[in-house]
Amino acid sequence: MSLRFILFLTFGLFFGLATQAAKPKTSHPNILLILADDLGYSDLGCYGSEIQTPHLDALAKNGLRFTQFNNTARCWPSRAALLTGYYAQQIHRDALPGQRGGQGARQDWARLLPDFLSPLGYRSYHSGKWHIDGAPLENGFDRSYRINDQDRYFSPRDLFLDDVKLPPVKKGTNYYATVAIADHAIRSLQEHAQQFPDRPFFEYLAFTAPHFPIQALPEDIAKYRDTYRDGWDALRKQRWERMVKMKLLDAKLSPLDPVTVPGWNLSPIEQRERIGSNEVSRAVAWNDLTSEQKKFQAAKMAVHAAMIDRIDREVGRVLDQLRAMNALDNTVIFFLSDNGASAEQIIRGDGHDPSAPIGSAESFLGIGPGWASVANTPLRLYKSWVHEGGIATPLIVHWPSGIKARGQLRKNPGHVIDLAPTILELAGGKKPEQWRGQAIPPAPGLSLVPVLKKDGTVPHDYFWWYHSGNRAIRIGDWKLVSQEEHGPWELYNLARDRSETTDLAAKFPAKARELELAWTKHLEEFRDLAEKDGPVEKAGKKSRKKTSEE
């Protein structure tokens, strides 16, 4: 019996696949928060990509696109920040300097959005990746389909329905994670329309794609079989030109970085031994590759594109359900990514079979730094770095009954910490000052509701980053950033140099020092809050074991 059939029975046949419902009688908007995993800044058609994303493009055409929205550069910190409004380091969900791990339990007062939406009458549903401490239902969600196993798109082993563990999906079953995640979201909405038509909903739809391993349905891969034969140099240039024409940014195309890759990647020797001689471990010039390497690399990117294409198709099915419920107009839809595209090249899960078709269940590949540079066009570096390539995300906001603007850009900078207070304000609520008698500290996130009406209306005092030793702070248009724990600081003016190509630290040392002091000041503030309820685990020599969700 397939898992999809089990889920279908669990929710009941009476909901049907085309549930019709009267228009909800609530004045508060529904919220649909869609999060992709390892999607690059330029990976959507409406952000310059060649990948076909018509449903998301339509949301952008009839809504807003943010051009300077940021995440935390990594999966789990972004999810914590997204649903709480705090920087992950404040709430034990990412390590501070001198700490180990950084995936601990949040303080009791660091609640997730559903706990604050429930008193306002909202029902909350979760579908997909979790990667937050605790379980969804104990954190306020009413329904949940949770996939912890991100090593297998066709046969995940670690998954839960309403926090109850499900049997592993057998190989050869008609199952694909992106489709299953959307299936659950649709069934949750159908149940809501049937049983709670007078209440608004919050649906947190967290796809696991396009995170490695790159695995996709064969029919989706076929669409892009020939798309990437010209290579990453040509594709980057084409995307960049479209982005400039769209006025998403006015910045140079950053050069490829042939040196920087994640320290946990397989070595070039290991890649040749376990994957083959056609794998490429660095972002070198496309013309430096052999003809066989070019074929292999083009085939990999076709799978990445297929995974994003499938996300768009499944979003389209969810939108159809909202239309069937007469709920689309009064649903605020947010779409974004948890970090930039990944340059990771590691092998997990069931291993990698070099003889298996690329993108199949038996292959375990990543797009690598060359194609990650395309996904993050025109920005520098990748997931886990806090240069723009690691932290920039597309953000689409669509709400027909609440946003008059259609197809406009929003250049107001923002951060995932801003979405929780934004959603809470849209829901007509305000975060309480206490939780179970314990004071709730002020959160740094700001509501972006004014920006939905007019650009430039929510200035931030600063944005702050720290992850795996990579550091950054942005104040106004100035950004100070460094690689590794004690790497040199680099200074950029993002208004003139979004792609971080001209380091101004030597030219403006006073400005660099000013931002460094501010970064350190906020570091100590975050440390004080993180350690308020007891010391956080200190760093040791033993490296952290990676989980299957990362």
N, C-alpha and C positions, 0 to 999 in steps of 0.2 A: 504494500500500500504506500503510495507516494506521500511525502510530507504535505504537499499542496492539498491533497485530498483530505488528509487528517485535519488541516486547518479549516478547510471548507466545511467539514462536518462539525467542527468545534463551534463555529459561528452560526451554523444552522442554514439549511437550504432556503428557509423562508425569506432571507434577505434578497436573494436573486442577484443577477449581475447588472441590472439596470434599475436599481431602486429609484422610484419616483417619490418625492415627498413635497409637502407644502413648504412654502418659503418660511424659514425659521422666524419666530415672532420676537426674537431678541434684537435690540438695537446695537448691542456690542458686536464687533466684527469677529468672525472666526479667524484663526491664525493657522497658516500652513508654513512651517519652517522646513525647508529642504536643504540638506547638507550633503555635498559630494565629498569624496575622500581622495586627496592627492590630485585634484583637478587644478590645472595651471591657469594663470591669469588670462591667457588668450585662447583657451580651449573651447569656447563657445562661439558659434557663428556671429552672435551679436557683439562679441569682443574680438573679432578679427579672424576667427578660425575658418578653415575649409571644411571642418566637420559639420555634418548636417544636424542642426538642433532647432528645427522649425517651431516646436512648442515653446521652448525657452525664449527663442527670438521673438515670438509673438507676445510673450509676457513683457519683454523689454520694450517692444514697439508700443504697447499700450500701458506702459508703466515707466519706471525709472531705472537707470543704470548708474551705479556709483563707480567713480573712477579711482578713488583713493581709499578703498576700504581694506582693512588689515585683519589678519588672524595672528596666531601665536607662533607659527612655523611648524607646529607638530600636532598630531591627532588628539591626544588626550588633553593637553592644556587648552586647546581651542574649545573642546566640548564643555569643559568645566567653566571656562570664561563665558561661553555662549549662553549657558543656562543659569548662571548666577550673577553676572555683571561684575565679577571680581577678576583681577589678574590671577592666573592659576597659582602663582607662587604665594599668594596671600592665603590660600585655602588648602595648602598641602597637595596640590595637584600638579606641581612641577617643582623641580629642585632649585634651590638658591645656591650660590657659591658655598662650597664646604659641606653640602648635603649630599646624600645618596638617594637615588631612586626618584623621588618626587611624584610617586603615584599613591600617596597615602589617603587616609580617610579625611574628608572635609570636617571642619568644625560643625557642631550641631546647628549653629545659626546660619551656616552657608547653604541655604536651601536652594533647590532647583525651582524653576518657574512654576510647575504645576501646583506646588504648595501655596503659592500666592494667587494663582488663577482660580483654584477650587472655591475659595470663599466668594468669588465673583460670579459663580455659577458655571464655570467652564468644566467640561470633560476633557481629559488629556489622554492622547494616544501616542505610542512610540512604535516605530517600525524600523528595524535595521540595526546598524552598529550602535553600541552603547559606549564602552570605554570610559565610564565614569565609575567612581567607587559606589558600592551598594548595588541594588537592583532597581529596575524601573518602578514596580508597583510600590515598593517601600519609599520611593521618592516622589510619590504623588500621581503617577500615571495610572489610569484606569484600565488600560489594555497595553500589551507589549508583545512584540515578536522580536526577539533579540538574537542576533548572530554574533557570537564571540569568535568564531573561526573564520579568519579572513585569509586563510591559506588555500581555501577550496571553494570556488564559485559554483561548481557542479555537485559537490557532495560534502557539504560542511558537516562536521561532527559535534560541534559545541554550540547548541542553539536551544532557545527557550521560548515557550509560549506562556505569557502571564507568569513569568518567573519559574515555571515548571519545566524541567529539562525534557527535551524531546529526543526521540531516538535519532541516531545519525542518519543522514540521507545516503541511501545506497548508491553506489556508482551505477551509472546507466539509467538512473531514474530521470524522468522528464522534469528536471529542476535546474533553475539558474537563479542565483541569489538576487540579482537586481529585479527580476520579475516577481520572485516570492516576496520581497520587501514591499513592492508596490501592491501586490495582491492583498497583503495584510492591511495596508493603509486603506485600500478601497473597502475591504470588509468592515473595518472599524467605522468608516464613514457611513456605510450602509446601515450598520447597527445603530449609529447615532441618529440617522434620519428616521429610523423606525421607532426607537425607544426614547429619544431625547430631543424631539424637534424644536422644543422651546428653549434649548440651552445652546450656547456657543461652544465651539470645540477648539482645542489646540492639538494639531497633529504635527509631531516631530518625525519627519521622514528622512532617515539617515542612511543613504546608500553607502555600500562598501566600495563601490567602483569610483574611479578607475585605479584604485590601489593595486599594487602588485600582489599576486602574480597576474600578469596580463592574460586573462582567459575570457573568451567571448563566444557567443553563439556563431556557428559557421556561416549562417546566412547574413549576419551582421558584418563579419569579417570580409565577406565577398564584396561588399559595397566599396571597400577601400583598398582592394587588392593592388591597384595600380597607382594609388594616390600619392605615395611617398617615394616613388622611384627617383625623383630628382634630388632627394636628400635634405638633410636638416639645414644646410646653409641657404638653399633656395627657399625652403618653406618658412624659415624665420624671416627672411626678407619680405616675402609675400604677406605674411601676417602683419609685420610691422607697418608696411605701406597701407594696408587696409585700416589698421588701428589709427594711424595718423589721419587718414581720410575721414574716419568716423569721429575724429576729434576727442578720442579717448585719452590721448596724451600727446605731448609735443616733446619728444625725447629721442636721443640717438639710439640706434640699435647697439646694445652692448656687445663687445666681442666675445666669442666663445672662450671659455676657460678650460684649457687643456690639462690643468693640474688638479683642481679641487674636486674631490669626490668624498662621499662619506667614509669615515675611518673604519666602519664595520663591513664595507663591501668586500666581496671576494677579491683576492689579489688577481692581477692579470694572469698569473700562472694557474691559479685555481679556476679561473673562468675558462681558460683553454682546456683544462683537464675535465671539467664537469659540464661545460656547455659546448665548447668547440672553438675552432680557430676563427669563426666568423663573429664571435662576440667582440665588442669594442668597449674598453674600460674607461676611455677618456673622451671628452668632447673635442676631438681633433677635426680638421677640415675634412669635409665629405670626400673630396677628391684624393685624399690620402688613403682611402679604403680600397681594397680589392673589389673586383666585380661581384664575387661571392659574398663578401661582407656587406656590400650595398644591398643585395637581394635580401639577406637575412635581416638587416636592420630595417629596411622598408617594410618587411613582413611584420616585424614587431610593432611598428607604429600603426599599422593597419588594425591591429588588435586593440591598441589604446583608443583609437578613433571609434572602433566598433563598440567599446564599452561605454563611451560617452554618448554615442548615437542611441544606444539602448536605454541609458538613463533618460534621455529626452523622450523616447517612445513611452516609457513607463510613466513619466510625468504627464504625458498627454492622456494616458488612461485615467490617472488620478483627476485631472482637470475635467474629463468627461463625467466622472462621478459627481464632481461638484456641480456641474451643469445639470445633471439629472436630479440633484437635490435643490435646484434653484438657489445655490449657495455661492456661486462663483463671484458675483458682484460684491458681496459683503464678506469676502475672505481676503485677508491680507496675506499675500504670498511673498516669502523671502527665499531666495536661492543664493547659496554661496558655497565656498570650499573651506575645508579645515586647515589647509596649508597649501603651499605651492607644489608644483609637480616634483616628483621624486627622482633622484639620480641613483637610488639604491639598486644594487645588483647582488642579491643574496639568494640562497635557496633554502626553503623551508617546506613545511607540509609533507607531501609524499615524495619529495625529491624532484629531480628534473630528468626526464627521459629525452636525450638528444634526438632520438629517432621519431618522437611524437610530433604531430603537426603543431606549429607555433600557435598558441592560443587555446589549445585543447586542455582537457583536465589533467593530462599527464605531463604537461610542460609547466615549468616554473621559472618565468623570466620577468625582468623589469625592463622598462624602456631605456634606462641608462641615461648618462649625462647629456649625450647628444640630443636625443629627442626631448628630454626634460627642458633643455634650453629652448626648444621650439615652444613647448607648452607654456613656458614662462615669458615668452617674447614680450617686450624687448629687454626684460629685466635680468639682473644678475643673480646667479646661484639658484639654490633649490630648497626643497623641504629640509627643515632643521636648521638652516641658516637664517639669520634675521636681516640679511640684505633683502631688497625688494622682491627678488624672485622667490624667496621663501615665505614671505608674509603677505603678499598682495593677493587678493581674491576678487573675482567678479562678484558683484552683489546686484541682484535684480529685485525690485520691489514692485508688486502689482496689486492694486486695490481699486477697482473701477468706481465703487460708490464713495470712496474716500479720498482719492487722488485725482485731481482734475487734469494734471499734466499728463501728456502722452508722448512717450519716446524721448523724454528729456534726460540729460546727464546731470548728475550731482557730483560736483568736485569737492564738496565738503568732506574732509578726512573723517574717517570713522574706524571703529575697532569692534571686534566681536563682543567686548565687554558692554557695548552700547545696545545690543539687541534685547537683552533682558529688560532693562528699564523702558525701552521703546515699546516692547510688546505689552508690558504691564500698563503703561499709560494708554495705549490703544484699547486695552481691555477695560479701561475706566477705573483702574485700581492704583493703589499706592502701597509700596512695601511697608509693612509695619515696623515699628521701632524695636520690637522685641519678638523673640521666638521662644515660647515655653519659659518665660521669665528671664531669658538671657538676652542682653542687649545685642542688637544687630549692628555691627560697625558700618559706617558709611561706605558705599561701594564707589569705585572710580568711574563706572560706566555712566554715560549720559543718554537721555532720551533723544532720539533723532526725529521725533514727530514733527518739530518745526521744519526740518530739512525736507520732509515729504511735501511740504507746501512751497518752500522757498530755499534755494541753495545758499550756503554760507551762513546759516543762522545759528549753528551750534559750534562755537569754537571750543577746542580742548586746550587745557593748560599744557598737556604733554601726552605722549604715548611711550610706553616702556616695554622693553623686551629683554628676556634672558632665557636661553635654552642651550643645554649641552656646551656651555662655555661661550656661546655666541651672545653678544651684547649689543643693545641699541637703545637710543632714546630719540624721540622727535619732539621738537618744540617749534611751533610755527612751521616754516618750510625747511628748517635746519634739522638735519639728522646726523647723529654720531653713531658709528657702528664699528664693530670689530669682530674678527673671526677668532675662535678658540679662546681659552680662558684668559690669557695674558697677551693676546695679539695687539698690535698697534691700532689705535683709534683712527678711523677715517671719517672725514667730515664732508657732507654733501648738502647742497641747496636743492631740494627736490622740486622747487618751482621751476628751476632751470635745468635740472639734471636728474630726472626721475630714474634713469637707468644707471646712476651711480658710476659714471665713467671718469669724472674728474675730482680727485681727492683734494679738498681745500684745507686740510688740517695744518699744513705748513704755512699756508698763506694767511690763515685766520686763527692763530694759536689761542688767542683770548676767547674766541667763540667756542673752540673745541674744549678748552678748559672749563668754560661755563657749563656746557652740556655734560661734561664728565662729572662735575660736582653734582649736578642735578640728578644724573643717573645713580650716583652713589647715595645721595640723600633718599631717593625713593627706594633703593635697595634696603636701606636700614629700616625705613617705615614698613616695608613689606615683611622684613624679617621679624620685626617686633610683633606684627599682627599674627604671623604664622606661628610664632613661639608663645603667644599669649596663653594658650591652653596647655603648654608643656613643650619641651624641646623636641625639635624635629630630628629624625635620624641623621647622623653625621656621615659624611662620605668616607668610604674605605677604599682599599686597593682593588677589591673584587668588583668586576664589571657587572652591570645590571643585566639580568637575563631578559631577553626580548620576548614579549608576548605575541600570540598569534593575531592580536587585534591591531598591532602597530603598522 
